[in-house]
Structure formats: structure tokens, C-alpha cells
Amino acid sequence: MKFIRLKGNLEQRNLDNRLSYDPDIIEFYLSERDLGDQERIRDRIRQLHARGVKPFLHHPPTYRGEYLDILSENPEVRRFYHESCEALARICMEERAKCVVHAHYVHTASCGDVTRERTALLREEITKVMAYSRDVFVWEDSIEGLFSYGCNPYLIEDLIEPLELPLTVDVSHTFISYRGDNERLRDILQRTAPYAQYYHLVDSMGLVHDSLQLGRGKIDWRMVKPLVLGKDFIFEITLSGDHSDCTPMVDSARYFADIVAEERVEVK
């Protein structure tokens, strides 16, 4: 099957499930705890390379139960943010991988006032992280706050363009930030195309972070597909249980592939 591009964690059972589908890409969603065993991270990346699978890491979202924010007022959170980014940059450079990182998550300090001045401050902080490696990190957007396309009108012109910032565009995050507007989603996909290296493909009803299987939400995938083909992406669907069974992601890949087949018929 085409487009088998999956997300998982470092548990071997979880990885074996993904590898059974002969994927093109796997993204490892890391936890704070995973950073305590960096050899394990390296081992999992090497397993992917041995199978011809392209590896991505995802920077841990929390530290001691608190969501990360590059502008956090908690010095321990900021320390962890930078130390973990530095460690992951080193791993990725040495093991040939890339790492998805959020400037912030929802309900953090960066989701307060959205101004041009605070956007400039965010740009300065991101520049510090980019100093660890410009080529490793791909920056993912949030649903709200300073690094949200729907909330920050200065994000692209004042931050992304000046830094030529490598991006992970989460299609559902952008869609939700515009309250389910497919035309605004199209505009962002087109405007960010020069910087987007990677995409998270996941459906949504456009109201909350629902992480739906493709075809179960309101995103116009016929519009999205030609704008993301040719670049790296995964199907990032919320899973039940212990997350060892990635069937909803595989079903999303099948849905995505069927859209391509339908369009070819239409061209005839």
C-alpha cells in the first residue's frame, strides 16, 4: 500500500506493529522519560534505517506535567526545553533524523497576548534553538497563541519568512485555528509551502483538537492532497488503548491513496 507513514512510541511492541506494514516514515513521539535513555532513541532510529524507513522524532510535549513553552516563565521548563533540544539535535545529526518541535502548546504563556512585539520575542528564542542545528528541527504550529496561523497575523511575515524557518504544518491544527475554514487552510498551505518540509495529516471537525481518521471530519482532502504530495508526512490519528495498534493510521493512508485514484479517473 502507498503512503504508509505512521506515528508511534519507542516501545518495541509498538514499533514492531508499525514495521509490519512496511512504512515509508515513522515518527517517534518522545516523552520526558525517553530523554533519560538516549541510547534507546538511537537504537530505534537505527532499526528504521536498517529497514529503509525515514525517521522523525517528536520533541517531548511536557516537563514534570507542565506543557512546554519556549517563552515559559518557569526557569525549569525553559531549561528542559533547551537541554532536550540540544540533546535531540545531537542525536539527529549523528543518526540522520529530524525532529518535530513546538514553540509552545495551548494554555501556556505564549497563548496570551498576540502582538508583533511578542512575535519578535518568540523569533529571538527560536533563533537560539536553531543554533543547536538549523537542519534538524521542523517547527509545528499550534491551535492558538503566537505560533498559530489563525491567531497570529504576524507569524509568517515577521517570524517564518525572516528565519526561513523549516516547518511541520499540522493540517488539523491550522484548520481548527480558522474554525473549520477550508479556504483559509488552503491559503496557509500555499503560503507556507516554501518552508514546509513535513506535514501531519489528520482530520477534524474544526472546533476542538479531535484528531480524527481521514474522512471522518470536515477537511477537504481533495484540496489538501496536491499541496502536500512530494513532501514528507504522517497520518497522526488518536489511537485507543496502549496505542500498539495503528490501524486507524493505515486506514487513513488507504483513504488518502483512494483520493489519488479518484482524481486520476477524473482527469481522463
C-alpha positions in Angstrom: 0.0 0.0 0.0 1.2 3.5 -0.7 1.7 6.3 1.9 2.2 4.1 4.9 3.6 6.9 7.2 3.0 6.3 10.9 3.5 7.6 14.4 4.4 5.6 17.4 6.5 5.5 20.6 9.7 3.8 21.5 8.2 0.6 22.9 9.4 -2.3 20.8 5.9 -3.9 20.5 4.6 -0.5 19.2 7.5 -0.3 16.7 7.1 -3.9 15.5 3.4 -3.2 14.8 4.3 -0.2 12.6 7.1 -2.1 10.8 4.7 -4.9 9.9 3.1 -2.5 7.4 6.4 -1.7 5.6 6.2 2.0 6.2 8.0 4.8 4.4 8.2 7.1 7.5 7.8 6.6 11.3 7.7 9.4 13.8 8.6 8.6 17.4 6.6 10.6 19.9 9.0 11.1 22.8 8.3 11.7 26.5 10.4 13.4 29.1 11.3 9.9 30.4 12.7 8.9 27.0 15.4 11.6 27.2 16.8 9.7 30.1 17.8 6.8 27.8 19.2 8.3 24.7 20.8 5.1 23.5 17.3 3.7 23.2 16.3 6.5 21.0 19.4 5.9 18.8 18.6 2.2 18.7 15.1 2.8 17.4 16.4 5.2 14.7 18.9 2.6 13.6 16.2 0.0 13.3 14.3 2.2 10.9 17.4 2.9 8.8 18.0 -0.9 8.6 14.6 -1.3 7.1 14.8 1.7 4.8 12.3 3.8 6.8 12.8 7.5 7.2 12.9 8.5 10.9 11.4 11.6 12.6 11.4 12.3 16.3 8.9 14.5 18.2 10.2 16.6 21.0 8.6 15.8 24.4 5.4 17.9 25.0 5.7 18.2 28.8 8.1 18.5 31.6 7.0 17.4 35.1 3.4 17.6 34.0 3.6 21.1 32.5 3.3 21.7 28.8 6.3 23.2 27.2 6.6 26.8 26.1 9.8 28.4 24.7 8.7 31.6 26.5 7.7 29.9 29.8 8.2 31.9 32.9 9.2 28.7 34.7 13.0 28.6 34.5 13.0 24.8 34.9 10.7 24.4 31.9 12.9 26.6 29.8 16.0 24.8 31.0 14.5 21.4 30.0 13.3 22.9 26.7 16.8 23.9 25.7 18.7 20.9 27.1 16.3 18.5 25.4 16.6 20.3 22.1 20.3 20.3 22.3 20.4 16.6 23.1 18.0 15.7 20.3 19.9 17.9 17.8 23.0 15.9 18.5 21.2 12.6 18.2 19.5 13.6 14.9 22.8 14.9 13.4 24.6 11.8 14.3 21.9 9.3 13.4 20.4 11.1 10.4 16.9 12.1 11.6 14.8 15.1 12.0 12.8 16.4 15.0 9.4 18.0 15.2 9.3 20.7 17.9 6.6 23.0 19.2 7.4 26.6 20.2 4.6 26.2 22.6 1.4 24.3 23.3 -2.1 25.5 24.2 -2.8 27.0 27.7 0.7 28.3 28.0 2.2 31.8 28.3 2.6 32.1 24.5 -1.2 31.8 24.2 -1.6 35.1 25.9 -1.5 38.4 24.1 -0.6 38.0 20.4 1.3 41.1 19.4 4.0 42.0 16.9 6.4 42.6 19.9 5.8 39.2 21.4 6.2 37.6 18.0 9.6 39.3 17.7 10.5 37.9 21.2 9.4 34.4 20.0 11.6 34.8 16.9 14.6 35.6 19.1 14.0 32.5 21.3 13.6 30.2 18.3 16.8 31.5 16.8 18.6 30.3 20.0 17.3 26.8 19.4 18.2 26.9 15.8 21.8 27.5 16.8 21.9 23.8 18.0 21.2 22.8 14.4 19.5 24.6 11.6 18.8 21.5 9.7 17.3 19.2 12.3 14.2 20.9 13.7 10.9 21.3 11.9 8.6 23.7 13.8 4.9 22.7 14.3 2.0 25.1 14.6 -0.4 25.3 17.5 -4.2 25.7 17.6 -3.9 29.0 19.4 -1.3 31.6 20.5 1.8 33.1 19.0 2.7 30.1 16.8 -0.8 29.6 15.4 -1.6 30.7 11.9 -5.2 31.5 12.7 -4.3 33.6 15.8 -1.2 35.4 14.9 -1.3 37.6 11.7 2.4 38.3 12.1 3.6 34.7 12.3 4.6 34.2 8.6 5.9 37.7 7.7 7.7 38.5 11.0 9.0 35.1 12.1 8.8 32.3 9.5 10.0 34.3 6.5 12.9 36.2 8.2 14.2 32.9 9.7 13.4 30.8 6.6 12.1 28.5 9.3 11.7 24.8 8.4 8.1 23.8 9.2 5.9 20.9 10.2 2.4 22.0 9.2 -0.3 20.2 11.1 -3.3 20.4 8.8 -5.8 19.9 11.6 -4.2 22.5 13.9 -4.4 25.1 11.1 -8.0 24.1 10.2 -9.1 24.4 13.9 -7.3 27.7 14.3 -9.5 29.0 11.5 -12.6 27.4 13.0 -13.1 24.9 10.2 -12.5 27.1 7.1 -11.0 25.1 4.2 -10.3 28.2 2.2 -8.1 29.7 4.9 -6.5 26.3 5.3 -5.7 26.3 1.5 -4.2 29.8 1.8 -1.8 28.8 4.7 -0.8 25.6 2.9 0.1 27.7 -0.2 1.9 30.4 1.8 3.9 28.1 3.9 4.9 25.8 1.0 8.4 27.3 0.6 9.2 26.4 4.2 7.1 23.3 4.9 9.2 20.1 5.0 6.8 17.9 6.8 3.1 17.6 7.4 0.8 16.0 10.0 -2.3 14.8 8.2 -5.3 14.3 10.5 -8.9 15.1 10.1 -11.0 17.4 12.3 -14.5 18.9 12.7 -12.7 22.2 13.0 -13.8 23.0 16.6 -11.5 21.2 19.0 -8.4 19.0 18.9 -10.2 15.8 17.9 -7.5 14.1 15.8 -9.9 12.1 13.6 -9.2 9.5 11.0 -9.2 10.9 7.4 -12.7 11.1 6.0 -14.4 11.5 9.4 -14.0 15.2 9.7 -14.6 18.3 7.5 -11.2 18.9 6.0 -11.2 19.0 2.2 -8.6 16.3 1.4 -9.1 16.7 -2.3 -7.8 20.2 -1.9 -5.1 19.3 0.6 -3.6 16.3 -1.3 -1.9 18.1 -4.2 -0.5 20.7 -1.8 1.4 18.1 0.3 2.3 15.4 -2.2 6.0 15.2 -2.8 6.9 16.1 0.8 7.2 14.1 3.9 4.1 13.5 6.0 2.5 11.1 8.5 -1.1 10.3 9.4 -1.3 11.4 13.1 -4.5 9.9 14.4 -5.5 9.5 18.0 -5.4 5.8 18.9 -7.2 3.9 21.7 -5.8 1.6 24.3 -2.0 1.3 24.6 -1.5 2.7 21.1 0.1 -0.5 19.9 -2.4 -1.0 17.0 -2.0 1.7 14.4 -4.9 0.5 12.1 -6.6 4.0 12.0 -3.4 5.4 10.6 -3.2 2.7 8.0 -6.9 3.2 7.1 -6.2 6.9 6.7 -3.4 6.1 4.3 -5.8 3.9 2.3 -8.3 6.8 2.2 -5.6 9.2 1.0 -4.5 6.8 -1.7 -8.1 6.3 -2.9 -8.4 10.1 -3.4 -5.4 9.9 -5.8 -7.1 7.1 -7.7 -10.4 9.0 -8.0 -8.6 12.1 -9.3 -6.8 10.1 -12.0 -10.2 8.9 -13.2 -11.5 12.5 -13.3 -8.5 13.6 -15.4 -9.5 11.0 -18.1 
